[in-house]
Amino acid sequence: GIQVEQSPPDLILQEGANSTLRCNFSDSVNNLQWFHQNPWGQLINLFYIPSGTKQNGRLSATTVATERYSLLYISSSQTTDSGVYFCAPRDKIIFGKGTRLHILP
Amino acid sequence: DTGVSQDPRHKITKRGQNVTFRCDPISEHNRLYWYRQTLGQGPEFLTYFQNEAQLEKSRLLSDRFSAERPKGSFSTLEIQRTEQGDSAMYLCASSQYGPNEQFFGPGTRLTVL
């Protein structure tokens, strides 16, 4: 089946820094979602992005389906950005292992 | 609140007991999904329904796991004869028909002693 790899697995940054999280998938996908899992376990939708680029405030995401990857950009990080970020190709119902982000005050 | 809800939020049980979890999806969503998440891992797909039909159940972890959605609205996930390895977060999600955006509930955290 399809493999989803996320990198880096862990990231520690100072508040105010920018970061790029990557999601690679081994097969073509039609739709991709990015989620943020907060410390209480709630998965929060960030983007639903089959292709192209979307922006929402300090966050933006780009999916290049033909090259089988997606990127999540976080600018001017805040401590509330801490948590685990997951990507999931929707039609394959599979999640990556996540990137654990810790923003230091 | 019109989001996905799950009940209970936490469940502690003794090994060998049966447990049942409930999920109420977003009202206009006809697809409902169950996932399990263990520490340090991403959610692992278990099963999903379209309306009352269970379209995929081969990934249920064992025959001790079963799910129902009898009227196409809420769903239940039952684990019989629980084992310590069943301790995990059980997540429910819903979406409209097709590979559309999923929305997750807060999860039920199961601890098997």
Interface residues (C-beta under 8 A of the other chain):
Chain A: N30 N31 Q33 F35 W40 G41 Q42 L43 N45 Y48 F86 A88 R90 D91 I93 I94 F95 G96 K97 G98
Chain B: Y33 Y35 Q37 G40 Q41 G42 P43 E44 F45 Y48 E56 M89 L91 A93 P99 N100 E101 Q102 F103 F104 P106 G107 R109
